[in-house]
Amino acid sequence: MIHISHVFNFQDKIKEKKEEISLEDLIETERNALGSNLTRVTLASFITWKKRKISEKKQSMIKDDEKKRADFKAGRQVGVSIQPL
């Protein structure tokens, strides 16, 4: 004989499976919600975007490095304290 709790658990699992949305449906729903005024990504546009992002990152790193050097020269290095002997 099957215990009644097993029957209810089985029925709950069936309901959960029916309510699930497939990943493909979710992607399509979200894509349709974006609208039609979007830039198409082509190989050429991706390459130009990637080059621009790399150059921006390099510029940011250079700027941060220069700031660290300036702070070090000015004695504002984090974690350094000058104690008299």
Secondary structure, DSSP 8 states (H G I E B T S, - for coil): ---HHHHHHHHHHHHHHHH---HHHHHHHHHHHH-S------HHHHHHHHHHHHHHHHHHHHHHHHHHHHHHHTT--TT------
